[in-house]
Amino acid sequence: MMRWPAVLLFAATLIASAEAQPTPPYRYFRVGSSAAVAVHPRAGYALMGGGTDQDSAFQWLCDHADGGDFLVLRATGTDAYNLYIQGLCHLNSVATLIIPDRAAAGDPFVTVTITHAAAIFIAGGDQANYIRNWAGSPVEAALRRAVKHGVPMGGTSAGLAVLGQYIYSAQNDQPNGPDLTADVALKDPFASQVVIAPDLLGIPILRGVITDSHFDTRRREGRLLVFMARILASGQTGRIRGIGIDEKTAVLVEADGHAQVVGKGDAHFYEASSKPQQCEPGKPLTFKSVSERSVRAGDTFDLVHWTGNAVPSYVLIENGSMGAFSD
């Protein structure tokens, strides 16, 4: 009986010690081996249009990871991708790292985890969180280093939005409010929701490119063209390219720019090198001579030369109304 006070004191010490440990600002979930493994990943970029995930796109990323550690990045959500990816691929481990704020983005554990990944996938959600919390932080620096070291990367929906050099940031969207629609953007290219953020990752083959997802189901062609018009009108560049990807579809891009489209829908490749005829606050957009190539699943495209098997057509926007004609 005399031993009980000592046992209780020891238990109380353990509880106090546990309570004294601060809760980390991030959340981390890992399945598979906890040991490090030496692998040789190769660069490549999986651009996913949202909706149902495409097994073939993840298997392609896994193949580029060379059996190493696959890391899913998110700002919110769960670790649901872990078991899904583990079931598709032979990998050392799959982990999800949830980075909800700038405190988490500055945590050394987060930087180390990104640095040791053999493949990185940025999940969907709200890209405004990625811009607010990652831009200018150690997360951005770690992701840029990963790109330079040839780590393959992918993203879907909001994750796709941050892969290009130019990013539709969604920073002025209202919480739980409607997405920016093509009709709103075409009517006023300077509407408050039309916010273009600068490069986050520095992916070489996506320089000069802006992307958009859920392209077919949410009728987003018009708003992507507004983003392109705004970028050209700003004078930042003399040529802009856009990639719009349908749901259940992915564009798998090798480091040299050769890409294949997989999934159920199409990928749409736009290019313009002339400023819009009218792109002013409060006035509908007029934008002519934008070329467009639609590439079906199973076909290929060359992002360096911006060519493929698809016959180009041309999109016309006159006072906010869209039309098209063939070459």
Buried (B, 14 or more C-beta within 10 A) or exposed (E): EEEEEEEEEEEEEEEEEEEEEEEEBBBBBBBBEEEEBEBEBBBBBBBBBBBEBBBBBBBBBBBBBBBBBBBBBBBEBEBEBBEBBBEBBEBBBBBBBBBBEBBBBBBEEBBEBBBBBBBBBBBBBBBBBBBBBBBEBBBBBBBBBBBEEEBBBBBBBBBBBBBBBBBBBBBEBEEEEEEBBBEBBBBBBBBEBBBBBEBBBBBEBBEBBBBBBBBBBBEBBBBBBBBBBBBBBEEBBEEBBBBBBBBBBBBBBBBEBBBBBBBBBBBBBBBBEEBBBBBEEEBBBBBBEBBBBBBEBEBBBEBEEBEBEBEBBBBBBBEBEBEEEEE
